[in-house]
Amino acid sequence: MRTFVLLISLMMLPIAAWANSGEKKADESAGPVIEYVEMKPKFTVNLAEPRKYLVLNVQLLMEGAEHVEKVKKHMPVLRHEMIMMLSGMRSTDLQTMEQREALRLKTKQLITDLLTKIQNSDGFRDVFFSEFLIN
């Protein structure tokens, strides 16, 4: 009886391997890769008030590997423009959730405009703040 079960199991292995290979092909053709690109290092900028600063960790939502590489290539100009936009803001303008969401949307527009100016912004989908600290 054991021999019979073993033979049946061995005969089923190629069928199981064939079924798994079909799943991989379906996953590969599902569409472009979605990836988050962290703008490293974190942003630390002085605010308008004395001894006040903002620490901000920014993640870019990208679609497609070629677009991820493009954004990484142009990260210095993106970081520069972000620092220029954030520097000198007042802490009172960043207190509420609505104000922070407005800053996120302003950041998204800035990045979209810069990528369009450089090449195109096709793969850029959104921007998120994964850390937001005012000290």
Order of alpha helices (4+ residues) and beta strands (2+ residues): alpha-beta-beta-beta-alpha-alpha-alpha-beta
